[in-house]
């Protein structure tokens, strides 16, 4: 009991105030404190995995960084990846998630809101992602067609000139019928 209290006290001391509030109810049980913190920081969902992999694949050696520090950052990023997946994840499921991640990472910046929406999906599999990509493509084509029609209408019927512009020119002609 004394060691449990010491462990709980040590965990509590090392936390920022905002985090201390989250574990106060477990002050007599360091294991439950740890589980609560783990649940908060090690989320098992597609978005957490995507972000962990994205961070992992964007690691590059900084100009003033030692190789030892680089190795440490890679190991830390790998730990983050491992903490976001279930132990029951099969190699086939993992490969499918990697394919999904590659597709989402390939999207350019103009798709940032679409990318964010994808990461909110409850299921992150190739079938769901393919359907979402197809729907997004149809939506973008529809918007492009609507904008094209709107542009044709505005160029076919230009805005009438202002009254002051008509008065300044003695030979103003109607843009529609051609009469003065």
Steps between C-alpha positions, in 0.01 A plus 500: 500500500783737582670436165168550319453833674857604412447402135169687483659806662792494257271469197281781632799731564635458149172599335394848396211645699245431225600134493502469879128572505439204269666251737408637843232236548767227476741639759498171690559287188800580277403226254162665436674838473729359237211338312309830497804683362565224249140510380527875450834496318502168319187501292416205277334661201585567136569870552748436779679236290503726196649788699758271660606362161497845343732626772717190462543538123570872527800454730820637355833579661524861610810693407637523856363163618720210600440155355429371849226761541355403160490133602326600821234701311437208264463260793259739672292533181496121462376468858216740412406281203501185710282666764230580244430146387337198652702188569254308282588696184597255225761560234226513235307764697821694554580497128149623421537785748835592345335515156229726642760722664696526175187611314411761761858629523512533119222759502620855427431795731177593319352176642582587864138517613424172321804343668376615842157352431658167401683480832169526682368183334417219741640242260818568308514229235560498126133449409380792713786720382434416133133592541595828669750582223242427228239717673748785542595475131134518394440798732802684360396429139147624572633820659737556207215456250280743695780756513561457127133565424500803727809637322336452156188684615696795640713534184199465267310772685752752632392736773346821364719802525429753770290810420796732549698303241211528252478876545872549447487350153274655237509192279413239761334195354284239666705184543188289441334649191774729368282817493626833628 
